[in-house]
Amino acid sequence: MAILEALVALLIILLCAEIFTNGVEVFGEKLSLSQAVVGSILAAVGTALPETIIPLVAILLYKGQAGSHIGIGAILGAPFMLITAGLFIVGIGVWIGYLQRKRELKIYLEEKTFKRDFFFFLLSYSTAIFIPLILPNTRTLHYLVALVLLINYCLYLFLTFKSESLEVEAYKDLYFEKPLLWLQIKASKGVIIFLALLQSISAVVIMVKGAHLFVHAIEILSHKWGISPLLFALIVAPIATELPEKFNSLLWTLRGKDVLALGNMTGAMVFQSTFPVSVGLLFTEWKIEGFALISALIALSLGSFYFLVIKIFKKIHPALLLLSGLCYIFYILTVIISLL
């Protein structure tokens, strides 16, 4: 029963994430926003909502150690999944497109956009992981680090909106507009913007309920199978909730829209290393150790590597993204072996 509950909850979460993403893409198109803004902010935050809402619900609504462990596991699992499995799938998308002779074997990227994304990710995530390890892990320190992370994200938003980038085009009509299209009613720009906002808000409201069901199912299954809630959330929750980013990025890569595909990943990495981490710092003991720490170190190491590659060579070859897949497989196998 708990498995069925988890599957239903995930279906609700993923459907709502698609509806939200569609809403913010149309919203961005109607306001003539850039690919950097839509990919790294609107789409990234939209598709990051499932794995963001799950730890929020776990920490704030589920009191106790299990809720805290699920929350921290989901918080740390999200950046790890994005920079490992997420970027790996982008690389695979490029290779598939190349083998189908639909594109060249190269990644089209805006150098400044992705150097900025990786820089803010590394700065925020390393601050959240290492400062509490080096300094006395007190509640006051948690408040200060959380404040720094939120300031970092605000600065990131400012620089991204200010940056130059190509404008985006939504690849689907707004879902809430389709009844009007069926009735052959032409909606004005203002009506479409309103419907896009309404669609996005509705998706979030329903997604919260889905996240509540998912956390409840994870808690039951982790106890039933004798697995630590932290490890269970660290692996299982991100695999499922990162599907929106991965699916959207794969489609964008196949279509040659690499700025959107990569921005969806790297922008989500920046968001996940600031806002959700701040919640973890404010409402949990934030003790990062064991496999949770290893996942963070892998994410930071890969981020540093890709940042240096883009900084030195001004580009990144699709083959290099296969390294992300190898790191993901290594980590999962290590966790599985430890449980045997």
C-alpha positions in Angstrom: 0.0 0.0 0.0 2.9 2.4 0.8 4.5 1.7 -2.5 1.2 2.5 -4.3 0.9 5.7 -2.3 4.5 6.7 -3.2 3.8 6.0 -6.9 0.6 8.0 -7.0 2.3 10.8 -5.1 5.1 10.9 -7.6 2.7 10.9 -10.5 1.0 13.9 -9.0 4.3 15.7 -8.4 5.7 15.1 -11.8 2.5 16.1 -13.6 2.3 19.3 -11.6 5.9 20.0 -12.4 5.2 19.7 -16.1 2.2 22.0 -15.8 4.2 24.5 -13.8 7.1 24.5 -16.2 4.7 25.0 -19.2 3.2 27.9 -17.3 6.5 29.7 -16.6 7.8 29.0 -20.1 4.8 30.7 -21.7 5.0 33.5 -19.1 8.7 34.0 -20.1 7.9 34.0 -23.8 5.1 36.5 -23.5 7.4 38.9 -21.5 10.3 38.4 -24.0 12.6 37.0 -21.4 16.0 35.5 -22.3 17.0 31.8 -22.5 19.3 32.4 -19.5 16.4 33.7 -17.4 13.9 31.0 -18.5 16.4 28.1 -18.4 18.4 29.0 -15.4 15.7 30.6 -13.3 12.1 29.9 -14.4 12.4 26.4 -15.8 15.1 25.5 -13.2 13.0 26.6 -10.2 9.8 25.2 -11.7 11.2 21.7 -12.3 13.1 21.8 -9.0 9.9 22.3 -7.1 9.3 18.6 -6.5 12.6 17.9 -4.8 12.3 21.2 -3.0 8.8 20.7 -1.7 9.6 17.2 -0.4 12.3 18.3 2.1 10.2 21.3 3.1 7.2 19.1 3.9 9.4 16.5 5.6 11.2 19.0 7.8 8.3 21.4 8.6 5.3 19.1 8.8 6.9 15.8 9.9 8.5 16.5 13.2 11.1 14.2 14.6 14.3 12.5 13.5 12.8 10.6 10.6 11.4 13.8 9.0 14.7 15.6 9.5 16.7 12.7 7.9 14.3 12.6 4.9 14.6 16.3 4.5 18.4 16.5 4.6 18.6 13.4 2.3 16.4 15.1 -0.3 18.2 18.4 0.0 21.6 16.9 -0.5 20.4 14.4 -3.1 19.0 17.0 -5.5 22.3 18.8 -6.4 24.1 15.4 -6.5 21.5 14.0 -9.0 21.6 17.1 -11.1 25.3 17.2 -11.6 25.7 13.5 -12.0 22.7 11.8 -13.7 21.3 15.1 -15.0 24.4 16.3 -16.9 25.1 12.7 -18.0 21.7 12.6 -19.7 22.4 15.9 -21.4 25.6 14.4 -22.8 23.7 11.3 -23.9 21.1 13.5 -25.7 23.9 15.2 -27.7 25.3 11.8 -28.7 21.8 10.5 -29.7 21.2 13.6 -31.8 24.6 13.2 -33.4 24.0 9.5 -34.3 20.6 10.4 -35.7 22.4 13.1 -37.8 20.2 15.8 -36.3 23.0 17.9 -34.8 26.8 18.2 -34.5 28.8 16.5 -31.8 29.3 19.6 -29.7 27.5 21.5 -27.0 26.2 24.9 -27.8 26.5 27.0 -24.6 26.7 30.6 -23.5 30.1 30.7 -21.7 29.2 33.5 -19.3 25.9 31.9 -18.3 27.4 28.6 -17.3 30.5 30.0 -15.6 28.1 32.1 -13.5 25.9 29.1 -12.7 28.8 26.9 -11.7 30.5 29.7 -9.7 27.4 30.4 -7.6 26.7 26.7 -7.1 30.3 26.0 -5.9 30.3 29.1 -3.7 26.9 28.4 -2.0 27.2 24.6 -1.7 30.7 24.6 -0.3 29.8 27.3 2.2 26.8 25.2 3.4 28.8 22.0 3.6 32.2 23.1 4.9 31.5 26.1 7.2 29.4 24.0 9.7 32.2 21.3 9.6 35.0 23.7 10.2 33.4 26.0 12.8 31.3 25.1 15.8 28.0 23.9 14.4 25.8 26.2 16.4 22.3 27.5 15.7 23.8 31.1 15.3 26.1 29.8 12.6 23.2 28.2 10.9 21.3 31.5 10.7 24.4 33.3 9.3 25.1 30.7 6.7 21.4 30.6 5.7 21.4 34.4 5.3 24.6 34.2 3.1 23.0 31.6 0.9 19.8 33.6 0.3 21.9 36.7 -0.5 23.9 34.7 -2.9 20.8 33.5 -4.7 19.4 37.1 -4.9 22.7 38.3 -6.4 22.6 35.4 -8.8 19.0 36.3 -9.9 20.1 40.0 -10.4 23.1 39.0 -12.6 21.1 36.5 -14.6 18.3 38.9 -15.4 21.0 41.6 -16.3 23.0 39.3 -18.6 22.7 39.1 -22.4 21.1 36.0 -23.9 18.9 34.9 -26.8 15.2 35.1 -26.3 13.2 31.9 -25.6 10.3 30.3 -27.5 7.9 28.0 -25.6 7.6 24.6 -27.3 4.0 24.0 -26.1 0.9 26.0 -25.9 -0.3 26.9 -22.4 -2.4 24.1 -21.0 -5.0 26.5 -19.5 -5.3 28.2 -22.9 -6.2 25.0 -24.8 -10.0 25.2 -24.0 -10.1 28.7 -25.5 -8.2 27.4 -28.6 -10.7 24.5 -28.9 -13.5 27.1 -28.8 -11.6 29.2 -31.4 -11.4 32.1 -28.9 -8.4 34.4 -29.4 -7.0 35.3 -26.0 -5.1 38.6 -25.5 -1.5 38.7 -24.2 -2.7 39.9 -20.8 -5.2 37.0 -20.5 -2.5 34.5 -21.4 -0.1 35.9 -18.8 -2.8 35.7 -16.2 -3.7 32.1 -17.1 0.1 31.2 -17.0 0.3 32.5 -13.5 -2.9 30.8 -12.4 -1.7 27.5 -14.0 1.7 27.8 -12.1 0.1 28.6 -8.7 -2.5 25.8 -9.1 0.3 23.3 -9.9 2.2 24.3 -6.8 -0.8 23.9 -4.5 -1.5 20.4 -5.7 2.2 19.5 -5.7 2.4 20.2 -2.0 -0.3 17.6 -1.3 1.6 15.1 -3.5 4.8 15.8 -1.6 3.1 15.2 1.7 1.9 11.8 0.5 5.3 10.9 -0.8 7.1 11.7 2.5 4.6 9.7 4.4 5.2 6.7 2.1 9.0 7.0 2.3 8.9 7.0 6.1 6.7 3.8 6.1 8.9 2.0 3.5 12.2 3.0 5.2 11.0 1.5 8.5 9.5 -1.6 6.8 12.7 -2.4 4.8 15.1 -1.4 7.6 16.8 1.3 5.6 17.9 4.6 7.1 15.4 7.3 6.1 18.3 9.6 5.2 19.9 7.1 2.7 16.4 6.2 1.3 15.6 9.9 0.7 19.2 10.6 -0.6 18.8 8.0 -3.4 15.1 7.3 -4.1 13.5 10.7 -3.8 15.9 12.6 -6.1 15.8 9.8 -8.7 12.1 10.2 -9.1 11.7 14.0 -8.5 14.5 15.0 -10.8 12.7 13.4 -13.8 11.2 16.8 -14.9 14.7 18.4 -15.3 16.1 15.3 -17.1 13.1 14.8 -19.4 12.9 18.5 -20.4 16.7 18.8 -20.8 16.9 15.6 -23.0 14.2 17.0 -25.3 15.9 20.4 -25.4 19.2 18.8 -26.2 17.7 16.7 -29.0 16.2 19.9 -30.5 19.6 21.7 -30.3 18.5 24.0 -27.5 21.5 23.3 -25.3 21.4 26.7 -23.4 18.0 25.7 -22.1 19.0 22.1 -21.5 22.1 22.9 -19.5 20.5 26.0 -17.9 17.7 23.8 -16.6 20.3 21.7 -14.8 22.8 24.3 -13.6 20.2 26.8 -12.6 18.5 24.2 -10.5 21.8 23.4 -9.0 22.2 27.0 -7.8 18.6 27.1 -6.5 19.0 23.7 -4.7 22.3 24.8 -3.1 20.7 28.0 -1.6 17.0 28.0 -0.7 16.4 24.3 0.3 19.8 24.2 2.1 18.8 27.4 4.0 15.6 25.6 5.2 17.8 22.6 6.3 20.1 24.9 8.2 17.3 26.8 9.9 15.2 23.8 11.0 17.5 20.8 11.4 20.7 20.0 13.3 22.5 20.0 9.8 25.0 17.2 10.6 26.4 16.2 7.3 28.4 13.0 7.5 28.8 9.5 5.9 27.2 9.0 2.5 25.5 12.4 2.7 28.9 14.1 2.9 30.3 11.9 0.1 27.5 12.9 -2.2 28.2 16.6 -1.5 32.0 16.1 -2.1 31.3 14.4 -5.5 29.0 17.2 -6.5 31.5 19.9 -5.6 34.4 18.0 -7.3 32.4 17.7 -10.6 31.3 21.3 -10.4 34.9 22.5 -10.0 36.0 20.3 -12.9 33.3 21.6 -15.3 33.9 25.2 -14.2 37.6 25.0 -14.9 37.0 23.3 -18.3 34.6 26.0 -19.4 36.8 28.8 -18.0 40.0 27.4 -19.8 38.5 26.1 -23.1 35.4 28.2 -23.4 33.4 25.0 -24.2 32.8 21.5 -23.0 32.8 18.3 -25.1 29.8 15.9 -24.7 32.2 13.1 -23.8 33.2 14.9 -20.6 29.7 14.7 -19.3 30.0 10.9 -19.3 32.2 11.4 -16.2 29.0 12.5 -14.4 27.4 9.2 -15.2 30.4 7.2 -13.9 30.4 9.1 -10.7 26.7 8.4 -10.2 27.1 4.7 -10.8 30.1 4.6 -8.5 28.2 6.3 -5.7 25.1 4.1 -6.1 27.1 0.9 -6.1 29.0 2.0 -3.0 25.7 2.7 -1.1 24.2 -0.7 -2.2 27.4 -2.6 -1.2 27.3 -1.0 2.2 23.7 -2.1 2.7 24.4 -5.8 1.9 
